[in-house]
Amino acid sequence: MGSLLFSPMTLRGLTIPNRAVVPPLCQYSATEGMANDWHMVQLGRFAVGGFGLVFSEVVSVLREGRITHGDLGLWSDDHIAPLKRIADFIRTQGAVPAIQLGHAGRKGAMQRPWEGNGPLGPDQVARGETTWDIVSAVAKPIGDGFLTPAALDAAGMARIVDAFATGAKRARAAGFEAVEVHCAHGYLLHQFLSPISNTRNDSFGGDLAGRMRFPLQVIEAVRAAWPEDRPVFVRISSVDGVDGGWTMEDSLAFAHAMKTLGVDVVDCSSGGIGGSATGSKRVPRGYGFQLPYAAEIRRETGLAAMAVGLIIGPHQAEAALAAGEADLIAIGREAMNNPNWALMARGVLEPGTTEDVFACWPPQHGWWMEKRAAVIEALGAPPG
Ligand SMILES: Cc1cc2nc3c(=O)[nH]c(=O)nc-3n(C[C@H](O)[C@H](O)[C@H](O)COP(=O)(O)O)c2cc1C
């Protein structure tokens, strides 16, 4: 019998072959924003591994919108061709290539995570990775020792709205079929949404409507720049998880506003606003801990929802779909652990003959795997 995880989903004119999604996974491995062979292998193996929808990592719409020197970018036409090569490959495997567009705001000019996640330091500067001017809702750094951003004025915001729209057009030219606006994890658009990081007192701050204004302008511009028959996703931090921060109630209001703008899917993450450590009580971790956010968005707004966060097993994913908690299931670090996760999950959820199971694999692997499975079955359990 068919499973929910491996049932197709149609969003506007796009049909995704199954509900197993690879979410954006930044590799910090680009030079001047250009995709290279690492990105091809990183994303290509997930398409080979049976995922229906494969998201690129966050791609910065402006050079100064990068988190680190290693981020991907789409701030020039030159960035299109290497991304197109990857999108084209993903499509050859029957998967759908998707892209996340973002701007880091005050979380820009940082070290790569494995170098410390702090502001750029002497080691990076020595190899030519110097800092750049960063921007945010207000001139408040993310923490002590970090660069102070400039508060964006009207012209600065208009330039960014424009860059997102241009980025969306370039993404389409690169062959991506779905686009996601990154409004989560403490990056620029989240910095405008959250009362922790947006203390402006003009029409782009203050109450919820003011704080949502700029992100909604960006989303509206992306929707207008993106083909009518292709879906727009928005990733949110459903809650900040800090006292006085963004709440689920805010997320519902934001989702309702996004729905009127023609957003198709809300990708429900959480956290990342950072800033003051005072009163910070991070969102408690547990398996599938962000599923309730997706479920609430879906139930209260009627929008499709993507769930993400410590979803590990095929039955866990299937149960979430069966319970109506989400429409799409994103598998991040578990996909890095096993890029063939989706092929594996299909075999678990839709058991059949060995032949049936491996018929879903790319023939370059499946033909051999089926014969190997028969040998293993005849030999008995392999030695440890
Ligand atoms: C290496 C790595 C890079 C990430 N990069 C991004 C990113 O570019 N954009 C984003 O929205 N989330 C990013 N995330 C968050 C993931 O998309 C996902 O939400 C998170 O890993 C939780 O899902 P998981 O438990 O299945 O890994 C990243 C996570 C990891 C581990």
The ligand as an SDF file (V2000), in Angstrom:
LIG
                    3D

 31 33  0  0  0  0  0  0  0  0999 V2000
   24.6930   22.5120    8.2400 C   0  0  0  0  0  0  0  0  0  0  0  0
   23.4050   23.2310    8.4050 C   0  0  0  0  0  0  0  0  0  0  0  0
   23.1540   24.3780    7.6520 C   0  0  0  0  0  0  0  0  0  0  0  0
   21.9190   25.0280    7.7310 C   0  0  0  0  0  0  0  0  0  0  0  0
   21.6530   26.0760    6.8850 N   0  0  0  0  0  0  0  0  0  0  0  0
   20.4180   26.6270    6.8560 C   0  0  0  0  0  0  0  0  0  0  0  0
   20.0920   27.6000    5.8830 C   0  0  0  0  0  0  0  0  0  0  0  0
   20.8780   27.9410    4.9880 O   0  0  0  0  0  0  0  0  0  0  0  0
   18.8400   28.1410    5.9390 N   0  0  0  0  0  0  0  0  0  0  0  0
   17.9190   27.7390    6.8730 C   0  0  0  0  0  0  0  0  0  0  0  0
   16.7890   28.2460    6.8900 O   0  0  0  0  0  0  0  0  0  0  0  0
   18.2130   26.7870    7.7870 N   0  0  0  0  0  0  0  0  0  0  0  0
   19.4070   26.2170    7.7810 C   0  0  0  0  0  0  0  0  0  0  0  0
   19.6810   25.1950    8.6540 N   0  0  0  0  0  0  0  0  0  0  0  0
   18.5940   24.6330    9.4620 C   0  0  0  0  0  0  0  0  0  0  0  0
   17.9990   23.3890    8.7670 C   0  0  0  0  0  0  0  0  0  0  0  0
   17.3650   23.7350    7.5480 O   0  0  0  0  0  0  0  0  0  0  0  0
   16.9780   22.6630    9.6720 C   0  0  0  0  0  0  0  0  0  0  0  0
   15.9370   23.5440    9.9530 O   0  0  0  0  0  0  0  0  0  0  0  0
   17.6210   22.1780   10.9640 C   0  0  0  0  0  0  0  0  0  0  0  0
   18.8270   21.4800   10.7030 O   0  0  0  0  0  0  0  0  0  0  0  0
   16.6910   21.3040   11.7710 C   0  0  0  0  0  0  0  0  0  0  0  0
   16.3250   20.1530   11.0550 O   0  0  0  0  0  0  0  0  0  0  0  0
   17.0360   18.7110   11.3370 P   0  0  0  0  0  0  0  0  0  0  0  0
   16.8470   18.3970   12.7890 O   0  0  0  0  0  0  0  0  0  0  0  0
   16.3070   17.7610   10.4340 O   0  0  0  0  0  0  0  0  0  0  0  0
   18.4680   18.8510   10.9710 O   0  0  0  0  0  0  0  0  0  0  0  0
   20.9250   24.5630    8.6290 C   0  0  0  0  0  0  0  0  0  0  0  0
   21.2090   23.4540    9.4240 C   0  0  0  0  0  0  0  0  0  0  0  0
   22.4060   22.7810    9.3160 C   0  0  0  0  0  0  0  0  0  0  0  0
   22.6410   21.5540   10.1360 C   0  0  0  0  0  0  0  0  0  0  0  0
  1  2  1  0
  2  3  1  0
  2 30  2  0
  3  4  2  0
  4  5  1  0
  4 28  1  0
  5  6  2  0
  6  7  1  0
  6 13  1  0
  7  8  2  0
  7  9  1  0
  9 10  1  0
 10 11  2  0
 10 12  1  0
 12 13  2  0
 13 14  1  0
 14 15  1  0
 14 28  1  0
 15 16  1  0
 16 17  1  0
 16 18  1  0
 18 19  1  0
 18 20  1  0
 20 21  1  0
 20 22  1  0
 22 23  1  0
 23 24  1  0
 24 25  2  0
 24 26  1  0
 24 27  1  0
 28 29  2  0
 29 30  1  0
 30 31  1  0
M  END
$$$$
